[in-house]
Amino acid sequence: SIGAEEGSYLQSGYIDKVQINNTKSTLDSIKAQIVDACKDKTDYDKVKIVHDYLVDTIEYEQNDDNNTYNIYGALVNKKAVCEGYSRAFKYILDDLGIATVLVYGEAINTNGERESHTWNYVYLKDNWYAVDVTWDDPILRKGTMTDEIKYSYFLKGSDEFFVDHVESYQIAEGTNF
């Protein structure tokens, strides 16, 4: 659900009804374009289309703006931290009927340091796979755009993914954020 009530995808601070309606309309429009690009595609292709859209359009930005942590920051402002990337990924995949959860934990960054991090698990073909849209952004990883970088953390199994990711807890599939 979208709105200022508890259990929404948006952060608190969206209390004006006009602002909520305008925000919802803007988000619905962006989501509809992405969902439309997924028509007649396999679930794998849908996940890849959403992943690629987010990797290609969002710029990683860590600042004091609460919107970097939510779907508005990711989809409208096109600036987000890992939680914004992950929430946007789930928001769109939910509409496509693909089971997705948000996962909080820690990851080991390129400096070898542990940091708080958020990513997703996606359910495809009777298995859960990890997807870290944020770390697949080549700008964040300071790399040239190659498929190896863009899909380093795309639909990975536990053996490969948990080399540098440790989950703390995950939010249940049916939970609204």
N, C-alpha and C positions, 0 to 999 in steps of 0.2 A: 504494500500500500504506500501511497505517496501522501505526505502531509506532515503536519506538526505534531500529530498525536503520537503516543508511545507506539513503538513497533513500526516506525516509518523508515524509509531509505534515507531520508534527509536528517541532518543534524538539527538540534533545537535552534531556535532563532527564526524559523519560518513560521510566524504566527499570524501574519496578515493574510486574510482569505484571498484577496486579489493577487498577492505575491505567490501564494500557494498555487492558485489556478494558473497563473502565467508560467510558473516554474514547471508544473505538471504538463502543461501544454507543450512547452519547449522540449522537455525530456521525452514525452510521448512521440513528438515529431522525429527526434533524432533516433529513438529506438525503432520507430516504424521503418525508417530508411534502412537500418541494419537488418531488421527482420525481413524486409522485402527482398534484400539481397540473398537471403537464405532460403527462399522458396524453392521447393523441389530438390533440395540438397539432402545429403545423408547427415546424420547427427554429427559424424566426424567433421564433415565439411562446414557445418554450422558453427561448431566450436572453433574451428580454424578461422572462419570469416570474422567472428566476433573478436577472437584473439588478435588477428592481424589489424583489424580496425583500431583497436585500443592501442596496440604497439605503435601504429603509424600516426595516430592523431594526438596522443597524450604526451605532454612534456612533464618529466619528473620535476616537481618543485616542492621543496619543504620550506614552509613559512608559517606564520601565525594565522593564516586564513583557514578557518574551519572547513571551508569548502574543498580544500585539498584532500580531505578525508572522506568525501562523499561522492555520489554520482553526479551531482551538479558540477562540482569542480572538474571531474574527469570528462564528462560528456559535453558540457557547455563551455566552461572556461578552458578546457583542454589542459589543465594543470592539476596534478595529483601526486600524492604519496602512495605507497603500496596499498593502503586500505582503500583509497579512492579507486585505484585500478581494479582491485578485487571486488569491490562492491558493484562497480559498473559491469564487470564481467558476469557476475551473478544476476544482476538486474535484467540484463538482456537474455541470458540463457534461461532464466525462469520463464520469460515470455515465449521462448522457443520450446518449452516443455522438457528441457534437459536438466536433470538433477545436478545441482551444484551447491557446494557449501563453502563458506568463508572459513579460513583456518588462521588462527593466531599462533605465533610461536617466535622462534629466533632463527636467524640465519647467519652464517659466517660470511662477512663481506670480503671484498677483494683485498682488504688490508689484514685479513685473518682475524678480525674482531667480531664478536657476537653482537647482534643488534636485534631489536624487536622488529618483527616482520609479519606481513599478512599475505596469504596466497589462497588458492582455491583447490578443491577436489571436485572432479567431474566424473559422473557415472556414465560410462559408455560400454555397450556390449557386455553387460554383467560384471564389470570391473570398475573400481575407483582408480582414477589417475590424478596425479598432481599437475597443476598448471600455475606457474608464477609469471603472470603477464608483465609485472614490473621488471623483473630481472631479464625478461626477453627483450626489453627496450634497449636497442644498441646505444642510444645516447647516454643512458645511465651507465652502461657497461663500457663506455668510451671505445666502442668498436665500430668498424665499418660494417654496414648492413650486409650480412651474409645469412644464409639459411641456418648455418651452424649457430650463430649468435641468436637469431630471431626465434629459433625453436629449441634453445638449450634447455628450457624448463617447460616444454609443451608436452602434455600427456605422458608424464614420466612415472615409472613404477617406483616403489619404495626403495629398492636397492640403490638406484641411481639418485633419486631425489634427496634422500636423507643423508647423503654425504655432507651437505652443507645447510640443511633445514631440519629443525627440531620443533615439532608441534607442542604447544602448551595445552591448548584445548581447541575444540571446534564448535561452531554453532550448528545446531541441528538443521537438516535439510529444509524442514517446513517453517523455520523461523523467519519472520520478517524483520528487516533491519531498518 
